[in-house]
Every structure is written in structure tokens, then in C-alpha cells.
Amino acid sequence: MILVIGEALIDLIENRYQPGAFNAIVGGANANVALALARRGTKHQFLGRLSTDRFGKIIRERLQSNAVQLGYSVSTNEPSTLVVVSIDSNGIPQYSFYVNGTADWGWTKDELPSDVELTNLGATCIQFGCLAMAIEPGNLVIEKWAREHYLQNSVTISHDINMRPALGFDREHERERVERLNRISHIIKASDEDIEWLYDLDHEDADTPTQIEAIVQEWIGASGRHVFVTRGSEGVSIYRPGGSRLDVPSRKINVVDTVGAGDTFCANLLGQLSDDDALGANPFDRLANINDAQLADYVRIAGVAASITCERAGCEPPTAADLQQVLNADN
């Protein structure tokens, strides 16, 4: 069972053709991962702090209607987190974030599952990342809790870096934070854009791919850590311990938008690992037992799932049947 912890927020998106009118869309990277797991049919729990306000009820309704499991989520009177997306006359979006004192960041130790509860749940993986691990005070509470389980070697810990530079974070502080979280993770997923922003690299520079590889190898170090770097239309690079790298091409599609694509990839990768009993206690040993061909196939399939999301407006991950239909058609 995969335990996803993190934010579930509201994107208020302005109607380009009706200025001042907004649509409330449920978002949040970690909520999207849970949604993609639910649609895939993977056993999971979503640990979110859901407001009792109207937006919180919209969030809960969206997740429940998609069979996202909320048994360990927390109800709180703090307001929902809002991201306002306004559209200018040229169709260019501008973002305003309302995060101070909102529900997603108020985690306390007592709100997180105990060792006994994790055992009773049959949890094999903790998935976290994005804003939940960037905004205080809750991020530090989650980090301490996750570190304890990393040291116990009891579950796989998966970190989706998923940066949000538009919030105005300090680059140096974020780099230190991400590297600290990477050290207590067995699986790391990042986009090339995440790494470029964190390390102030120029996407157009010919040396950037080599620099990214050096950074990733430093993240792995002498550990059994696995890193997955998504590169948009160029596919995914898998970095394994010992300097090994596998490149998996992407499926060619017509993109509608990329909302939730990385979250869908993450969910479908973890879902396949869960299906094959590759998550759980002694995580590095489990990952080491997967051969290159099998791991590349997991990534290929996760990439197809992400591509289906890109063919749809908003974060609408595929069901298992949707995914299988596309896989069959592509073969």
C-alpha cells in the first residue's frame, strides 16, 4: 500500500473570455498522485489536511468521487490553499499564491500515522514532495517522520522534487532542502527543469546535460538510490547505482497541456513497483533486484500513462483500462 502525503489545493483559473470569472479546479501535486493511483487501481491512502470550508468540500468530493482513500486525512478549520491563475489579453497566465496559514502546511506529529498504524495499513511506500515538503511548519514535521522510517529501513521512501519557482523561493535554501530530503529517499523523481532551476543551469547550454548527470550521480553517491529524470518529449533517464544510466524514449503525441503529467508518471511507476513487490522493507535490496530491462519497461509504461494525461485538459490520469487500450494500440 502506497501512502501519499501532501497538499490538495484549489486552482482558481480565470476564464480568458470572461474576465473576472473563475473556475475552481482541484489541484496539488500529491493529491494528483493519489488520484492517479486510485484510477490505476493501486492500493493507497492519501494523507492530506482538508479544510472544512467550501473549497475543502470541493476537494473532498473530487477525490472521493475518484475512489481516493481518505481514511487518514485530517479535517481542519484552517482555510484551503488557493492558487489564482489570471489570464492577460495575450492569453499569458499570471499566478498568485495564497498559502499563509492555510490547511496544507499545519501538520503535527500526532496527525501522522504511528509505526503500528503503518504496519496495520500494510504500508510499503511513503510518497511525498512538491509544496508539502517546501512550506513550513508542516514540511519539517513530515521530514522528521520520514527520516525515522528511512533509518528503520521499513518502507520505501519516494521523493518527487517538483519545484515551484513561481512562489519566489530562495534557490540556495531550496537546493539545501532538496538535497537533505534526497538523502532520506530511496527513489527520487525530478524533471530536467527542476534540476536546472535548483542548480541555476541554462537549458540551452550544451554542457547542461553533462552537469545534470553529475548532479544526479552525486545524489546517488554510494547508496542504492534510484533517480528518474523526466525530459518532456525527450523521454526519461534512469540513473542506477554504480553510474548506470538507461534512456527511455517518450510516446509521440499532440499535447493539450501538461498538468499532472509528472504526477501521473510517478503514480504509475510506483504502482508497477508495488505490483511486483518491489516496495517495502529493505528498499535498496528490492530495487537492486529489478533488472535493467524490467525497470525500463516500468518507465516506458509510466511514460505512456503520463502522455495520456497530456492529451487531456487538466489532470485527468488514465484508468488501468485506458492505459491498456493505448498500450495495445501502440504494440
N, C-alpha and C positions, 0 to 999 in steps of 0.2 A: 504494500500500500504506500502510495506517494503522498506525503504531507506537504502542501504548498502553503507558505506563509507570506503575507504581504498585503499590498494595497488593492482596494476595489473602489474606484472613484467615478466621478461623473465628468464627462467631456461635454461642455455646453458649446455646441457648434452653431455659429451664426448662419442663417440662410442667406446665401450670396445674393439671391434675387428678392429678398425681403429683409432689408437691413433692420436690425433690432429684434428680429425673431430668432429664437434659438431652439435647437433640438437637444434634449438631454440623452446622451448616449453613455451606456455603462462601459467603463474602461479600467485601466490599471493593468500593468504587465502580469502581475501574479494572478489576478482574477482571470485574465485571459488564458494563462497556462492551465488553471483549474478547469476552465470551460473547455479547452481543447482536450484535456484528459477525459472529461465527462463524455464528450461527443465520441471520443475514441472507444469508450467503454472500459477505461482503466480504473481500477480501484484507487480511490484517493480521498483526501479530506482537504478542504480549503479553510485555513485559519486566517480570517480577516476580522477587523474591528469595524462592524457595520453600524452606522448611525441609525437612530430611531426616527430621524427626520424624513421628510417626503423623499428626498433623493436616496437616502438609505433604503427605503422601502422599494424604490425602483431597482436599486442594485440587487436586493434580496430576491425580488420577483424574477429578474433576468436570470440570475444564477440558478434559482430553484427550478425554473421552467426548463432549464437545460440539464437537470439532474446533477448539478454540482452539489457535493456533500458539505453541509454547513454545520454539522453537529458540534464542532469545536470552535466555531466562530463566536465572536464576542459581540453582544449588543451594548451600545453606549449612547449616551445623550449628547456627546460631542458632535458637532456638525460634520457633514460629509465633505470630503475634499473635492474641490472644483477646479477644472481647467477650462477657461473660457477661450474659445477659438473664434476670433473675429476675422472676417474676410474683407480685404480692401477692394477698391474698384477694379483692380487688376487681377483679382482672384487670389492674391497672396495672403496666406494665413498669418495672423499675429496671435501670440499666446500670452495669457495672463494666468498665473497660478495662485490659488487661494488654499494655502496649506497650513497656515499658522493656527495651532490649537485644534486641528481637525482630527477626525476619528482614527485615521490610519496609523498615526505615529505614537499613540499613547500606551504601548504595550508595557505591562508589568510582568514580573516573574510568575506571579500566581495565575496569569492568563494563559501561560504556555503549558503544554502537556508535560506531566512528570515522566520519569523513566518508566514507571509502572503503566501509565496510560499509553505511552508509546508502544510498550510491549503488548498490551491488551489490544491495541489497534492493529498490531501486526505491521507497524511502520518499517519500511525498508529504506526510505529515502526522505530527506528534507530538501525541498527546493525553495530557494529564496533569491533575492536580487532586486535590482532597479531601485525605485524610490524608498521602498521599505527598509533597505539597508543603507540609505543615504541621509535620512532625516531623523534628527534626534527628537525626543529621547529614546523612542522605541527601538531604533536600529541597534543601539548599544546593548539593550536588553536581549534582543534576538541573537546578536553576535555572541554574547557570553553564553547563552543557552546552547547555541550551535557548537561553540568551541568545546564545551563539556562533552558533547556527543562525538565530536571528532576525536577527542582524546580517548574516549571509551572504545572507539573503533566499532561502534554498534550499528550504525546506519551509514548509507551513502549520503554525502552532502554535495548538493549541486548548486552552483552559483552562476546565475545569468547576469552578467555585468550590466548591460542595458542602460547606458548612460543617458542623462537628460541635461545636456549643457544649457538648454534654454532657461533653466531655473537659476542660472547665474552662480553655480558652484565654483569654488576656488579649485583650479586644476591641480595644484600641488597637494592640497588636502584630499581631494578625491583620489588621486593616484595612490597616496599612502593608505587610504581606507580600502580601496580595491585590492591592493597587494596584501593587506592584512587579512581580508576575507578569503583571498585566494589560498593563503597558507592553511586555512582550515576547511578547504574544499577538496573533494576527490575528482569532481567534474567541473570544468569551467567552460562556459559558452560566452563568446563575445563576437561582435561584428568587427570587421576591419575599421569601420568608422569609430567604434568605441575606443579602440586602441590608438588610433590616430589622434583623437581628441585628448585622451589621457596623457599621451607622451608628446603632444604638440608636434605631430608629424604632418608633412604635406602630402596629401593623397596623390598629387601629380608628380612627386619626386620619384625618380627611377630607383632610388635606394630604399624607399619606404617598405616594400615587401620584405627585403632582407632585414630591415630593422624590426619589423613586426615579428618575424621568425625568431630573432634573437631575444626579443622581449618574452615571447611565449616560452622559449626554452628556459629562460630564467625563472618564469613562474613554475615550471615543472621541476627544475633543479634535479635533485637526486631522488625525488619521490616517484610514486606510481601514478601521479596525476595525469589526467587526460584533458586536453584542451581542444575545443571545437570553434574554429573561426569562420563565421559566415561572411561571404563576399558578394552578396547580392546575386546578380546574373552570372557571376563567375564561379559560383558553387561554394563548396565548403572545404576547408583544410582541417584535417585531423592530425593533431600532434600527440604522439605517444611517447612514453618514457624511452630514454636512450637515444633521442634525436630522430626517431622515426616520424615521417610525415606521409600522409595519404591525401590526395586531392580527389574530390568527388564533384563531377560537373552538375550543373543545375538543369532543370527541365525548362525548355524554352516556352514562354507564354506571353500573352498580352496582358500587361499589368493594369488593373483598375486602381488599386492602391496597395500599400504595403503594411497597413495597420494590422498588428497582431501576427505578422508572418514569423518573426523571431520567436514569439511565444508559442506558436503552433509547432515550429521546429523543435523547440525544447521539449514540449509535451510529448510529441511523437517519438523523439529519441529516447526519453526516459521510459515511455510506455513500452517500447520494444525491449529495452534492457530489463524492465520489470517482468515482461512475459517470459524471458529466458533466464530468470532467476539470477540476473547479473547485478542486482542491487541488494544491499543488506549488510550484515556484519562482515568484517574483514574486506572492506570495499576495494582496496587496491588489488588484492588477490583475485577478486571476482572480475575486475576489469582486465587484469593481465591474462585471464583465461579465455578472453574473446580473441579469436584470430583476426588478422587484418581484413580478410575478405568479408567476414560476418559484420565487422564494425563498419566497413564501407557501405555494406548493404543497408544497415540500420540508418546511416546518414542519408543514403540515397532516398529511402522511403520517407524519412522525416522531411527531406527537402521537397519531395513531391507534395506532401501534406501542406507545407508552407506555401508552395506555389499555388495550390488550390485556393488558399486564403487570399493570395494576391489577386486572384481572378474575380474576387467578390468585393463589394463595397463594405468597408468596416471589418471588424474582427469577427469573421464567421468561419471558424475552423471546420474541416470536413468530419463527417462521421466515419466510422470504420468502413461502412458500405460505400460511401462517396470515394474514399481513398482507394479501396479495392477496385472500384469501377475504372478509375483513372489508371491505376497500375496495370490492369488487364488490357486496357486500350493501348497503353504505351508499349506493351510487350509484343 
